[in-house]
Amino acid sequence: MLCFLPAIILLVFTPDLKYLAPLSLVANLVMTASLILIYFYSLTNITYPINLPLVGQLKDYPLFFGTAVFAFEGIGVVLPLENKMQRPQTFIPVLYLGMGIITFLYISLGTIGYMCFGGDIGGSITLNLPNCW
């Protein structure tokens, strides 16, 4: 963890968010590529899903709700962007569009992952992907 400390300290002293835009672009491109690869792998390895249970076990519900709440916790980071917008009145439609896309990605990837890996799927879909090493 100490290896990342200098980079984190430099990020704290960033005076304006526009300096982080190139890093955000690279991070979004890598995230998009990884999502495409996970979708491709999951869609090409779906088995016949008729034997899968439609409802999970009761003991798994707290983990589900905790994961769902954690997945949408980044909204607190998005709200300060409204203050920096040239036209803040367009923030609400952009927010709805962004959250709609994220919700669709979570639901579709969760459903496809469940259909691909079955009931013994790990807490993260990346735990089920084969190791390349």
C-alpha positions as CSV (number, residue, x, y, z in Angstrom):
1,M,0.0,0.0,0.0
2,L,2.9,2.3,0.6
3,C,3.9,2.1,-3.1
4,F,0.7,3.9,-4.0
5,L,1.0,6.6,-1.4
6,P,3.0,9.1,-3.5
7,A,0.5,8.8,-6.4
8,I,-2.4,9.3,-4.0
9,I,-0.8,12.3,-2.4
10,L,-0.3,13.9,-5.8
11,L,-4.0,13.3,-6.6
12,V,-5.0,15.0,-3.4
13,F,-3.2,18.2,-4.5
14,T,-4.9,18.3,-7.9
15,P,-6.4,21.8,-8.1
16,D,-8.9,21.2,-10.8
17,L,-10.7,18.2,-12.1
18,K,-9.8,19.0,-15.7
19,Y,-6.3,17.7,-15.0
20,L,-7.7,14.3,-14.2
21,A,-9.7,14.0,-17.4
22,P,-7.0,12.2,-19.4
23,L,-6.6,9.6,-16.6
24,S,-10.4,9.2,-16.4
25,L,-10.5,8.7,-20.2
26,V,-7.9,5.9,-20.0
27,A,-9.7,4.3,-17.0
28,N,-13.0,4.4,-18.9
29,L,-11.4,2.8,-22.0
30,V,-9.9,0.0,-20.0
31,M,-13.2,-0.6,-18.1
32,T,-15.1,-0.7,-21.4
33,A,-12.6,-3.2,-22.9
34,S,-12.8,-5.4,-19.8
35,L,-16.6,-5.3,-19.9
36,I,-16.7,-6.3,-23.6
37,L,-14.3,-9.2,-22.9
38,I,-16.4,-10.4,-19.9
39,Y,-19.7,-10.1,-21.9
40,F,-18.1,-12.0,-24.8
41,Y,-16.8,-14.8,-22.6
42,S,-20.0,-15.1,-20.7
43,L,-22.3,-15.1,-23.8
44,T,-20.2,-17.7,-25.6
45,N,-20.2,-20.1,-22.6
46,I,-23.9,-20.0,-21.5
47,T,-25.1,-23.5,-20.8
48,Y,-28.7,-24.6,-20.9
49,P,-30.2,-22.5,-18.0
50,I,-33.5,-24.3,-17.5
51,N,-32.1,-26.1,-14.4
52,L,-31.1,-22.9,-12.6
53,P,-33.2,-21.8,-9.6
54,L,-35.3,-18.7,-10.3
55,V,-34.9,-17.4,-6.7
56,G,-31.8,-17.4,-4.6
57,Q,-31.4,-18.6,-1.1
58,L,-32.5,-16.4,1.8
59,K,-29.0,-16.3,3.3
60,D,-27.6,-14.7,0.1
61,Y,-29.9,-11.6,0.2
62,P,-27.8,-9.5,2.6
63,L,-24.8,-10.0,0.3
64,F,-26.9,-9.0,-2.7
65,F,-28.3,-5.8,-1.1
66,G,-24.8,-4.9,0.2
67,T,-23.3,-5.3,-3.3
68,A,-26.1,-3.3,-4.9
69,V,-25.7,-0.4,-2.5
70,F,-22.0,-0.5,-2.9
71,A,-22.3,-0.5,-6.7
72,F,-24.2,2.9,-6.7
73,E,-22.2,4.6,-4.0
74,G,-20.2,6.6,-6.5
75,I,-23.1,9.1,-6.9
76,G,-21.5,11.3,-4.2
77,V,-18.5,11.8,-6.5
78,V,-20.7,12.7,-9.5
79,L,-22.7,15.5,-7.8
80,P,-19.8,18.0,-7.4
81,L,-19.5,17.9,-11.2
82,E,-22.8,19.8,-11.4
83,N,-21.2,22.8,-9.9
84,K,-18.4,22.8,-12.5
85,M,-20.8,22.5,-15.5
86,Q,-21.2,25.4,-17.9
87,R,-25.0,24.6,-18.2
88,P,-26.0,23.0,-14.9
89,Q,-29.6,22.7,-16.0
90,T,-28.6,19.8,-18.3
91,F,-27.2,17.8,-15.4
92,I,-30.4,15.9,-14.5
93,P,-30.9,14.4,-18.0
94,V,-27.2,13.4,-18.1
95,L,-27.4,11.9,-14.6
96,Y,-30.5,9.9,-15.6
97,L,-28.9,8.7,-18.8
98,G,-25.7,7.7,-17.0
99,M,-27.4,5.9,-14.1
100,G,-29.7,4.2,-16.6
101,I,-26.8,2.8,-18.6
102,I,-25.0,1.7,-15.4
103,T,-28.2,0.0,-14.2
104,F,-28.6,-1.8,-17.5
105,L,-25.0,-3.0,-17.5
106,Y,-25.3,-4.3,-13.9
107,I,-28.6,-6.1,-14.5
108,S,-27.6,-7.6,-17.9
109,L,-24.1,-8.7,-16.8
110,G,-25.5,-10.2,-13.6
111,T,-28.1,-12.1,-15.5
112,I,-25.7,-13.3,-18.2
113,G,-23.1,-14.2,-15.6
114,Y,-25.7,-16.2,-13.6
115,M,-26.8,-18.0,-16.8
116,C,-23.2,-18.8,-17.7
117,F,-21.7,-19.8,-14.3
118,G,-24.8,-21.1,-12.5
119,G,-25.7,-21.0,-8.8
120,D,-22.2,-21.3,-7.6
121,I,-21.1,-18.0,-9.1
122,G,-18.6,-16.1,-7.0
123,G,-19.2,-12.7,-5.4
124,S,-17.5,-11.0,-8.4
125,I,-17.8,-12.3,-11.9
126,T,-14.1,-12.0,-12.4
127,L,-13.6,-14.8,-9.8
128,N,-15.3,-17.1,-12.3
129,L,-13.3,-16.3,-15.3
130,P,-10.5,-18.7,-16.2
131,N,-6.9,-17.8,-15.3
132,C,-4.7,-17.1,-18.3
133,W,-1.5,-18.0,-16.6
